[in-house]
Amino acid sequence: MSGRIIYLDNNATTQIAPEVREAMMPYLTDLYGNPSSMYSFAASAAAGLKEARAKVAALLGASPDEIVFTSCGTESDSTAILSAIRTFPEKRHIITTRVEHPAVKNLCENISLFTGHKYRLTQLKVNEKGMLDLAEYEAALGDDTAIVSVMWANNETGVVFPIAEMAKMARKRGILFHTDAVQAVGKMPINLAALDVDFLSLSGHKLHAPKGVGVLYVRKGSPFTPFLIGGHQERGRRGGTENAASIVGLGKASELAAANMETDNSRVRALRDRLEEGLLARIPKSILNGDKSHRLPNTCNISFEFVEGESILLHMNQIGICASSGSACTSGSLEPSHVLRAMGVPFTAAHGSIRFSLSVYNTEEEIDLVLGALPPIIASLRALSPFWKEE
Amino acid sequence: MWEYTDKVQEHFLNPRNVGEIADADGVGDVGSLACGDALKLTLKIEDGRIADAKFKTFGCASAIASSSALTEMVIGKTLEDASKITNEDIANYLGGLPKEKMHCSVMGREALEAAIANYKGLVLPMAQGEVVCECFGVTDLEIIRAIQESHLRSLEEITNFTKAGGGCGKCEEKLRAILQKTAQGEIAQAAAPDKPKRMTTLQKVKKIEEALEREIRPILKKDGGDIELLDVDGDIVTVAMRGACGSCAMSQTTIKEYVEKKLRELVVDSLIVEEGAL
């Protein structure tokens, strides 16, 4: 492979912003003190954490003491769900959706293994646009529901769920509400102060901070039991020495996201729309997956019928374009994406789905390059496909 | 990302013999859109020889590469020789496939069989079996055959080779039963004719030494290596790699993939070969 990379896989991970790297450097070099130590040398590390906590809180519309730093989005998800299970051991019902990220899906599907008790699991359906049915949700809420865990935005399609309304409905019934907001944070305004959300998960590396740092927002007053038991870090809510450099990086990334939210997102949205409209116009039998109007500004999921996703990705890889696919061959299993299947996307289309996820670092020139490169790739694979009939 | 050999990538990027022979003598159509891969193989047959072969494939890189390789392998072969091609041959031709992708080579062999059967006007027995895996429409006969041909020993291997069990997982119990029955039968059958089922340890040691001397050592010596038998305890055979093999990073693979397979074939199928520290 030669030349540059065109990175359109920002829902998988993002590049570290130069400003973030800059902010982290002192903590990777001179300021190595343990934030819990007593001397003034360590105080600068503690001060860095404090500042970062305030910045993350500001991005979320939360208060700094509602922010618990973790190691990743998955840890945050596990912490929230298992905390609710321990808070209400007699409640044996969980509500989630069919399209959750594995971090929530696999935990909820196997919760009986961890607790030794039988749990009832409601996995809310989605329609062909990937949207939930709130009547089904309302009917599922019950006296024995320990927690509701619903993602804010879907990683594969970018579809955004009505979290404000859903959290309100749970609160009315006295049920804890968790949202995996890993894809949403930084890509849409969030104001937790105005919402009935008890727990929210986010992950640093999805918003231009490094990997290995996440946050669990724990609403003041919501019952909470820690997952990692150890020292008094994070006010006893998460044991383990803080990942100071990465936390500082996440603070900087949050500051950037808050400051540039509007301009960044409208720029990214314009690039995404250019890519989406261009591909749908240039390539016959291509279908957009997911509700167009309730969607993250950076994500676009398109199925190219009668070809297979891994083949498309490998051809794109030859020219340095990075994206991902919901095809069976790329999932490590033999079945296509559970998200697309839940939406009822036919097999002809699910195997040939490609997700493009953009960031503020993409340029119009890159998008135009992709628009030029993809039609011949799809055409050459279709020429190989026994199902493709020239029209 | 999958780790594909250069040859797989090369066949994927520059597939040979793409298309459909209009007046084909044999057509093999396997797989489906739902399954995620499908192959249509068309053959032109002249005087019992495959004069031309073309393919169309829907699937991932290894499915396309396996199909392309298959056409190269069969063109010019007699039907008799072509029908001896196994999925392992296809994988080997490509310098190997990731184990999760072995089913792509199986699809190639199935298409070839189907095309030859179609030419001869035969109905393949495989499709007549009972469907065990409903997600991918795999029959018991296909699973039994894969177990026997590729010496599969776990459910994971069955899924890698046939896809069976790779979907909802409801057929797991059935697969386990088939595996147990087939693998046992295979061991019994393998031990039956000239390999007595119960050997005394002395007989076993003698047979192992014979096999090492006649079959295995000459091959290793080609690469400047050697092998020494250290111990036989029940079915556990302990060996030491000598010469170039002794310092080779691949010696574990050689022991498991070559020595063990060979000894199982020649002595008894239950042998486990391990490297001893001596």
Interface residues (C-beta under 8 A of the other chain):
Chain A: F306 V307 E308 G309 E310 S311 L314 H315 Q318 S327 A328 C329 T330 G332 S333 L334 E335 P336 F347 T348 H351 A383 L384 S385 P386 F387
Chain B: W2 Q9 F12 L13 P15 V18 D29 L33 A34 G36 D37 A38 L39 K40 K56 T57 F58 G59 C60 A61 A63 I64 E100 C135 F136 T159 K163 G166 G167
